[in-house]
Amino acid sequence: MTIEQQVIEQLSQYRQKKARIQALSTYSVGAGITVSRLNEDDQLQELHRKLRGLPSYMYLSGYEQKLENVAHAYMTRYPAGVKAQKQAVPVQVLDPEDTELLQDLRRKIQKVIEARGYDIRNGIEEIMERLTELQDLQAEVNRIDTVLDALEQYKPDYAKLLRMRFVDGVDPGEAAREFNIVRQTFYKWQQKAIEEFCRLAS
């Protein structure tokens, strides 16, 4: 598939992806919690990652700092999502005191999981698949919006053409009439608009 075909496919699927995002956002995982709520929780985790850039004593108690230190010492990765984070915490290490701290950390994460209702519905893998799909689709849609908005800043006709032709699915002849140009000129503009989109997106 050429780059041009990839751009056309991305833009043509824009509305479908927006509809899928809407459908996924309302998918219930139990206890009145939806996939979109889980996604918001991931945003809270991002805020926590930013807070971790501050000295721990500014927002963690002494014991919480010990938990944080032992986590940093033994965890090799920090995945998104509390379920995955719990799995990443080692169950047992050589040092007995550290093992106890890590077990307490796992217990605290489990309480968060229970409080959010993650264990209420069977098939957590299915839920996480939907959450991942939601986040991926949101990223794709946001990227298209960003590129089209940037293109509109200096080539508004190109941005309008791409939205009309591929996002809205307007027929080439009708789109050409909207721009008051012949179809041959329209196709030239379309090619240039796609090339500009590619430059901005790359």
Secondary structure in CASP SS format (residue, H / E / C, confidence):
PFRMAT SS
TARGET T0000
AUTHOR 0000-0000-0000
METHOD secondary structure of the structure
MODEL  1
M C 1.00
T C 1.00
I H 1.00
E H 1.00
Q H 1.00
Q H 1.00
V H 1.00
I H 1.00
E H 1.00
Q H 1.00
L H 1.00
S H 1.00
Q C 1.00
Y H 1.00
R H 1.00
Q H 1.00
K H 1.00
K H 1.00
A H 1.00
R H 1.00
I H 1.00
Q H 1.00
A H 1.00
L H 1.00
S H 1.00
T C 1.00
Y C 1.00
S E 1.00
V E 1.00
G E 1.00
A C 1.00
G C 1.00
I E 1.00
T E 1.00
V H 1.00
S H 1.00
R H 1.00
L H 1.00
N H 1.00
E H 1.00
D H 1.00
D H 1.00
Q H 1.00
L H 1.00
Q H 1.00
E H 1.00
L H 1.00
H H 1.00
R H 1.00
K H 1.00
L H 1.00
R C 1.00
G C 1.00
L C 1.00
P C 1.00
S H 1.00
Y H 1.00
M H 1.00
Y C 1.00
L C 1.00
S C 1.00
G H 1.00
Y H 1.00
E H 1.00
Q H 1.00
K H 1.00
L H 1.00
E H 1.00
N H 1.00
V H 1.00
A H 1.00
H H 1.00
A H 1.00
Y H 1.00
M C 1.00
T C 1.00
R C 1.00
Y C 1.00
P C 1.00
A C 1.00
G C 1.00
V H 1.00
K H 1.00
A H 1.00
Q H 1.00
K H 1.00
Q H 1.00
A H 1.00
V C 1.00
P C 1.00
V C 1.00
Q C 1.00
V C 1.00
L C 1.00
D C 1.00
P H 1.00
E H 1.00
D H 1.00
T H 1.00
E H 1.00
L H 1.00
L H 1.00
Q H 1.00
D H 1.00
L H 1.00
R H 1.00
R H 1.00
K H 1.00
I H 1.00
Q H 1.00
K H 1.00
V H 1.00
I H 1.00
E H 1.00
A H 1.00
R H 1.00
G C 1.00
Y C 1.00
D C 1.00
I C 1.00
R C 1.00
N C 1.00
G C 1.00
I H 1.00
E H 1.00
E H 1.00
I H 1.00
M H 1.00
E H 1.00
R H 1.00
L H 1.00
T H 1.00
E H 1.00
L H 1.00
Q H 1.00
D H 1.00
L H 1.00
Q H 1.00
A H 1.00
E H 1.00
V H 1.00
N H 1.00
R H 1.00
I H 1.00
D H 1.00
T H 1.00
V H 1.00
L H 1.00
D H 1.00
A H 1.00
L H 1.00
E H 1.00
Q H 1.00
Y H 1.00
K C 1.00
P H 1.00
D H 1.00
Y H 1.00
A H 1.00
K H 1.00
L H 1.00
L H 1.00
R H 1.00
M H 1.00
R H 1.00
F H 1.00
V H 1.00
D C 1.00
G C 1.00
V C 1.00
D C 1.00
P H 1.00
G H 1.00
E H 1.00
A H 1.00
A H 1.00
R H 1.00
E H 1.00
F H 1.00
N C 1.00
I C 1.00
V C 1.00
R H 1.00
Q H 1.00
T H 1.00
F H 1.00
Y H 1.00
K H 1.00
W H 1.00
Q H 1.00
Q H 1.00
K H 1.00
A H 1.00
I H 1.00
E H 1.00
E H 1.00
F H 1.00
C H 1.00
R H 1.00
L H 1.00
A H 1.00
S C 1.00
END
